Amino acid sequence: MSDANPFLNLSPAAVDVLDDMADAWADKDRHGELTGELIYGPKKLAAFSELHTLINEAWRARVKFGNVEEISE
Protein backbone atom coordinates (compact mmCIF):
# COMPACT_ATOMS: atom_id res chain seq x y z
CA MET A 1 0.00 0.00 0.00
CA SER A 2 1.21 3.48 -0.82
CA ASP A 3 2.09 5.87 1.98
CA ALA A 4 0.36 8.75 0.16
CA ASN A 5 -2.97 9.81 1.63
CA PRO A 6 -5.49 9.68 -1.24
CA PHE A 7 -7.87 12.00 0.62
CA LEU A 8 -5.43 14.93 0.58
CA ASN A 9 -6.27 15.61 -3.09
CA LEU A 10 -9.96 16.15 -2.35
CA SER A 11 -11.52 19.56 -1.81
CA PRO A 12 -11.82 20.78 1.79
CA ALA A 13 -15.60 20.36 1.54
CA ALA A 14 -15.28 16.73 0.40
CA VAL A 15 -12.83 15.98 3.20
CA ASP A 16 -15.16 17.62 5.73
CA VAL A 17 -18.10 15.47 4.54
CA LEU A 18 -15.99 12.30 4.70
CA ASP A 19 -14.83 13.26 8.20
CA ASP A 20 -18.44 13.66 9.34
CA MET A 21 -19.33 10.28 7.86
CA ALA A 22 -16.32 8.53 9.38
CA ASP A 23 -17.05 10.06 12.78
CA ALA A 24 -20.63 8.77 12.58
CA TRP A 25 -19.34 5.29 11.82
CA ALA A 26 -16.78 5.56 14.64
CA ASP A 27 -19.69 6.30 16.96
CA LYS A 28 -21.44 3.17 15.68
CA ASP A 29 -18.24 1.24 16.36
CA ARG A 30 -18.08 2.53 19.94
CA HIS A 31 -21.65 1.31 20.50
CA GLY A 32 -20.94 -2.11 18.99
CA GLU A 33 -23.19 -1.53 15.99
CA LEU A 34 -20.54 -2.37 13.39
CA THR A 35 -19.97 -5.84 14.82
CA GLY A 36 -23.64 -6.34 15.71
CA GLU A 37 -25.88 -4.85 13.02
CA LEU A 38 -23.43 -4.75 10.12
CA ILE A 39 -21.54 -7.92 11.09
CA TYR A 40 -18.10 -6.38 10.67
CA GLY A 41 -15.30 -8.79 11.46
CA PRO A 42 -11.68 -8.02 12.36
CA LYS A 43 -10.59 -7.30 8.77
CA LYS A 44 -13.37 -4.80 8.09
CA LEU A 45 -12.83 -3.14 11.49
CA ALA A 46 -9.12 -2.79 10.72
CA ALA A 47 -9.94 -1.37 7.27
CA PHE A 48 -12.37 1.13 8.81
CA SER A 49 -9.76 2.16 11.37
CA GLU A 50 -7.23 2.71 8.56
CA LEU A 51 -9.69 4.79 6.54
CA HIS A 52 -10.75 6.81 9.59
CA THR A 53 -7.11 7.62 10.33
CA LEU A 54 -6.42 8.74 6.74
CA ILE A 55 -9.60 10.84 6.60
CA ASN A 56 -8.77 12.45 9.95
CA GLU A 57 -5.24 13.29 8.75
CA ALA A 58 -6.64 14.86 5.58
CA TRP A 59 -9.20 16.80 7.63
CA ARG A 60 -6.44 18.23 9.86
CA ALA A 61 -4.42 19.22 6.78
CA ARG A 62 -7.27 20.59 4.63
CA VAL A 63 -9.99 21.84 7.01
CA LYS A 64 -8.97 21.95 10.69
CA PHE A 65 -12.10 23.65 12.11
CA GLY A 66 -12.30 26.06 9.18
CA ASN A 67 -15.53 26.91 7.44
CA VAL A 68 -15.31 24.98 4.16
CA GLU A 69 -17.61 27.54 2.56
CA GLU A 70 -14.87 30.15 3.11
CA ILE A 71 -11.75 28.09 2.35
CA SER A 72 -10.29 28.82 -1.07
CA GLU A 73 -9.01 25.80 -2.95
C-alpha positions in Angstrom: 0.0 0.0 0.0 1.2 3.5 -0.8 2.1 5.9 2.0 0.4 8.7 0.2 -3.0 9.8 1.6 -5.5 9.7 -1.2 -7.9 12.0 0.6 -5.4 14.9 0.6 -6.3 15.6 -3.1 -10.0 16.2 -2.4 -11.5 19.6 -1.8 -11.8 20.8 1.8 -15.6 20.4 1.5 -15.3 16.7 0.4 -12.8 16.0 3.2 -15.2 17.6 5.7 -18.1 15.5 4.5 -16.0 12.3 4.7 -14.8 13.3 8.2 -18.4 13.7 9.3 -19.3 10.3 7.9 -16.3 8.5 9.4 -17.0 10.1 12.8 -20.6 8.8 12.6 -19.3 5.3 11.8 -16.8 5.6 14.6 -19.7 6.3 17.0 -21.4 3.2 15.7 -18.2 1.2 16.4 -18.1 2.5 19.9 -21.7 1.3 20.5 -20.9 -2.1 19.0 -23.2 -1.5 16.0 -20.5 -2.4 13.4 -20.0 -5.8 14.8 -23.6 -6.3 15.7 -25.9 -4.8 13.0 -23.4 -4.7 10.1 -21.5 -7.9 11.1 -18.1 -6.4 10.7 -15.3 -8.8 11.5 -11.7 -8.0 12.4 -10.6 -7.3 8.8 -13.4 -4.8 8.1 -12.8 -3.1 11.5 -9.1 -2.8 10.7 -9.9 -1.4 7.3 -12.4 1.1 8.8 -9.8 2.2 11.4 -7.2 2.7 8.6 -9.7 4.8 6.5 -10.8 6.8 9.6 -7.1 7.6 10.3 -6.4 8.7 6.7 -9.6 10.8 6.6 -8.8 12.5 9.9 -5.2 13.3 8.7 -6.6 14.9 5.6 -9.2 16.8 7.6 -6.4 18.2 9.9 -4.4 19.2 6.8 -7.3 20.6 4.6 -10.0 21.8 7.0 -9.0 21.9 10.7 -12.1 23.6 12.1 -12.3 26.1 9.2 -15.5 26.9 7.4 -15.3 25.0 4.2 -17.6 27.5 2.6 -14.9 30.1 3.1 -11.8 28.1 2.4 -10.3 28.8 -1.1 -9.0 25.8 -3.0 
